[in-house]
Amino acid sequence: MGTVTKLSTGFHTLLHSEIGNFFDVSYQHVAIAVYFDHRDLAHLAAHFYSRAEEKRRNALMVIRYFVDRNMSVELPAVGAAVSGFTDVHAPLALALENENRLTDDIAELTRTAREEGDYLGEQFGQWFLQEQVDEVARMNSLVTTARRAGGNLFRLETFVERELAGAPEKVGAPPPPSGTVWISRARAEGISSNSVPDRAE
């Protein structure tokens, strides 16, 4: 491998920022999962543990993108997660806010890639953008159902078990940023840093 190069475009700078953003949201999802776990809301806890793993894996996919291009990667500090919630609605509202923020960020970096003529970068961003559309839709449904359920937490748990448990997941330890484990896992799942990863429907 040759000399590691610095970030060279606006798209690269924005995409690099998403590494920290994905890790931040992952960390916050863990805090939300722990909140529900402590209240014996097993399905809600499992859902957010799963979302946390997916965000962490997304961060590693972005890292892989830069490593494949021999570009520098600097990992930012992860911010403190909010954990003191007054009721079940507060963590759900925060999760929705975070997903909307991620969507806006990814839309901006995808638009920047297009403006800079980086079509592979735009394609990479589009994959994440479509994933975020799905994430926001699921979170909106969860927030709405929680509001309608009021204090009936059993109803909310039933909704998560029935409607969200079957959503496409990327469960398990994410592939490492280099080496044969990543290569074999990526080939098996159709993931390439030079193209759009195949999404499970």
N, C-alpha and C positions, 0 to 999 in steps of 0.2 A: 504494500500500500504506500502511496506517495505522501507528499507533504499535506498536512491538514490545512484547508483553506478557511478563511473567515466568511461569514455571511455576506452575500454580495448584492442582494436585491431586497426591495421592500417586502415581497412575499416571504422570502426566507426569514426576515426579521419577525414578521407577524407569526409565521408558522412556529418558529423557535419559541415564541412567547406562549404558545399553546401547550408546550410541555409542562410548564409550571401550572397553567390553568387546569389541565387535565388532572395533574396530581393534587391540586387544591380541592377540586370537586370530589375526587376519589376519597380524600381524607375526610371531607365533610360528610359524604355518604356513609362512611364507616361510623362517624359520630351519631348520625341519624339512626343507623341500624342498631347501634348499642342502646340508644334511647328506647327503641321499640323492644329490643331484647329484654331489657330490664323490666318491661311491663308485660312480658309474656305474650307479646303480639308476634308470634313466630313467623307468620307469612310476610308481614311488613318488614321484619328484621331481615329475613332471607332475601327479600327483594332488594333492599338497599345494600346488603353485603354484595350481592351479585352486580348491582350497578357500580359499586366501588371498584370491583375487579375489572369491569369493562373499561372504566375511565383510566385505570392504571395501565391497562393493556394499550389503550389508545395513545397514551403518552409514550410507551415503548415503540409503537408503530411510527410515531413522529421521529423519535430518536433514530430508528432504523433508516428512515428517509434520509437523514443527514449523514449517517455513517456510510451508507451506500454511495453517497456523493463525495465522500472524504471531506466533509465540512465539519467545522468545529461545533461542539455541543457543550453548553454550560448549564448545569442543573441548578435551578434557583432554590431558595429555601421555601419550604411549605409553610403556609400561614396557619395560625391556630384555628381549630375548628370550633364552631359554636356547638355547645352541648347542653346548655341550660334552657330547656323549652318549657313553656307554661302549659301547653296542651298538645294533643296530637296534630292539630292543624298547623302549628308553627313550623315544625320541621318539614312538613310537606310543602308549605308555602316557600320556605327557603330553598328546598330542592328545585322547585319549579323556577324560581328566580335564577338559580345557578345555571339550569339548563337553557333558559332563555338567553342568558349572558354568553354562554358558550356558542349558542347558535349565531348570535350577532357577530361574535369574534370570527367564527369560521366563515360566515358569509362575507365579511370584510376581506379576509385573506384570500378567499377564492376569487373575489372580484379583483383584487390586486394582481393575482396571478394572471388573470385574463388581460388586464390592462397592460401588463408587462410582457405579454406574449409567451408566458410560460404555460404551455398547454398541458404538460405532464403535471405541473404543480396544480393547475386548475382542476384536473381530473382527480388528483389526490384529495384536494379540498372538497370536491363535490361528493365524494364518498362519505366523508365525515359529515357533510351538511345534510345528506339524506338520512344518515343515522340520527342526527340531532332532531330532524323533523319527527321521526318516530319516537324519540325520547320525550320530546315536549308533549306530543299527543298523549302518550301514556301517563305522563305526570299530570297533565291537565285533567284527564279522566279520574286520576286518583284524588286530586284536590277536590274536584266536583263531588265525587262519591262521598268523601269524608265530610263535606259540608252538609250533604243531604242526610247522611247517617246520624249527624248530631253526636250524641253520646253513645250511640249503639256501635261499639267497637267490634262486636261479633259480625255485624253487617259489613263493616269495612274489611275485616280479615277475610270474609267469604268472597268479597269482590276481588281482592288481591289473589286469592287462591284460584278463583275461577277464571279471571280475565287476564291476569298478568303473569301467572306462573308459566304459561305456555309461550310467552314472548321469546323471540330469538335471543339466546344468551351466548356469551363467550366465557363460560365458566372454567375455572381452573387457573393454574399459574400461567401467566403470559410467557411467550417465548423470550429468551434472552436476546439482547441487542446484537449478538454476533455468534457465529459458530454453527456447527452442524445441526444442533437441536432446532435453532430458528429456521434453517434452510429446509429441513425435512417437514417441520410443522407448517411453514409457509406454503410449500408445494402441495401439501395435503389439503390445505384450506383455500388454495388459489390466491394467496396473498403475495403481492409483489410491490416493492417500493417504487417501481417504475410504471405501475399501472394501478387500476382501481381494484381493491380486494373484492372477491366475490362475496356477496352478502347472503346469508342464509335467509330464506323467505319463510 
